[in-house]
Amino acid sequence: MVCFFLVIKEDFLEEVLEAFLELDIRGATVIDSVGMGRILAYEIPIFAGLRSMIPGNRPYNKTVFTIIPEEKLPLVTKAVEQVCGDFSEPGTGIMFALPVVFVKGLAKTPLM
């Protein structure tokens, strides 16, 4: 099992969650999030010059995480890239996975 993390622009959220459902991923947590650059540029006056360097006009991102079988990781990353692009451009997002050594409370699915 791995915990898959994804930080994306909120515009992509609905389509990413639909892709998760198509891959039989039924549980994910979604959190509103803000990047460090955005906070520095908009909330700390000394860094106001950074505003022009921050892509996009939406202040918030969505952080999504879910625990999935490791075998599904290539399918999930491919599905996310089909929705969001290949993450090569700054400000596109980030995704990563970490091994899960313990979990309790997951709903049982046929693949777990």
C-alpha positions as CSV (number, residue, x, y, z in Angstrom):
1,M,0.0,0.0,0.0
2,V,1.1,3.6,-0.7
3,C,-0.3,7.0,0.3
4,F,-0.7,8.9,-2.9
5,F,-0.5,12.7,-2.6
6,L,-1.6,15.2,-5.2
7,V,-1.5,19.0,-5.1
8,I,-3.4,20.6,-8.1
9,K,-5.2,23.7,-9.1
10,E,-8.8,23.5,-8.0
11,D,-10.0,23.6,-11.6
12,F,-8.8,20.0,-12.0
13,L,-10.3,18.5,-8.9
14,E,-13.7,17.2,-10.2
15,E,-12.1,15.5,-13.2
16,V,-9.3,13.9,-11.1
17,L,-11.9,12.6,-8.6
18,E,-13.9,11.1,-11.5
19,A,-10.7,9.4,-12.8
20,F,-10.2,8.0,-9.3
21,L,-13.7,6.5,-9.4
22,E,-13.0,4.9,-12.8
23,L,-10.0,3.3,-11.2
24,D,-12.1,2.0,-8.3
25,I,-10.5,4.4,-5.8
26,R,-13.5,5.2,-3.6
27,G,-11.8,7.1,-0.7
28,A,-9.7,10.2,-0.8
29,T,-9.4,13.2,1.4
30,V,-9.4,16.7,-0.2
31,I,-7.9,19.7,1.6
32,D,-7.8,23.3,0.6
33,S,-4.2,24.4,0.4
34,V,-2.1,27.5,-0.4
35,G,1.5,27.5,-1.7
36,M,4.3,29.2,0.1
37,G,4.9,31.7,-2.7
38,R,1.3,32.8,-2.6
39,I,1.4,33.5,1.1
40,L,4.7,35.4,0.8
41,A,3.4,37.5,-2.1
42,Y,0.0,38.3,-0.8
43,E,0.2,38.3,3.0
44,I,3.7,39.5,3.8
45,P,4.2,43.1,2.4
46,I,8.0,42.9,2.0
47,F,7.6,40.1,-0.6
48,A,4.8,41.8,-2.6
49,G,7.1,41.9,-5.7
50,L,6.7,38.2,-6.0
51,R,3.0,38.5,-7.2
52,S,4.1,38.9,-10.8
53,M,6.0,35.6,-10.6
54,I,3.1,33.5,-9.4
55,P,1.2,31.8,-12.3
56,G,-2.5,31.8,-12.3
57,N,-5.1,33.9,-10.6
58,R,-6.6,31.5,-8.2
59,P,-5.2,31.6,-4.7
60,Y,-6.0,28.1,-3.6
61,N,-5.0,24.6,-4.5
62,K,-6.5,21.3,-3.6
63,T,-4.4,18.7,-1.8
64,V,-5.7,15.2,-2.3
65,F,-4.5,12.1,-0.6
66,T,-5.6,8.5,-0.7
67,I,-4.2,5.1,0.2
68,I,-4.1,2.7,-2.7
69,P,-2.5,-0.6,-3.6
70,E,1.0,0.0,-5.0
71,E,0.1,-1.8,-8.2
72,K,-2.4,0.9,-9.0
73,L,0.2,3.7,-8.8
74,P,1.1,3.7,-12.5
75,L,-2.5,3.8,-13.5
76,V,-3.3,6.7,-11.0
77,T,-0.3,8.8,-12.1
78,K,-1.2,8.3,-15.8
79,A,-4.9,9.3,-15.1
80,V,-3.8,12.4,-13.2
81,E,-1.4,13.4,-16.0
82,Q,-4.2,13.0,-18.6
83,V,-6.3,15.5,-16.6
84,C,-3.6,17.9,-15.4
85,G,-0.7,17.6,-17.9
86,D,2.7,16.2,-17.2
87,F,3.6,18.6,-14.3
88,S,6.6,19.9,-16.2
89,E,5.4,23.5,-16.1
90,P,5.9,25.6,-12.9
91,G,2.7,25.9,-10.9
92,T,1.1,22.8,-12.4
93,G,1.1,20.8,-9.3
94,I,3.0,18.0,-7.6
95,M,2.3,14.3,-7.0
96,F,4.2,11.7,-4.9
97,A,3.6,8.5,-3.0
98,L,4.9,7.2,0.3
99,P,4.9,3.7,1.6
100,V,2.2,2.9,4.2
101,V,3.5,0.7,7.0
102,F,0.3,0.8,9.1
103,V,-3.3,1.7,8.4
104,K,-6.5,1.1,10.3
105,G,-10.0,2.3,9.3
106,L,-10.0,1.8,5.6
107,A,-13.1,0.5,4.0
108,K,-12.6,-3.0,2.5
109,T,-12.6,-3.2,-1.3
110,P,-12.0,-6.2,-3.5
111,L,-8.5,-5.0,-4.3
112,M,-7.3,-4.6,-0.7
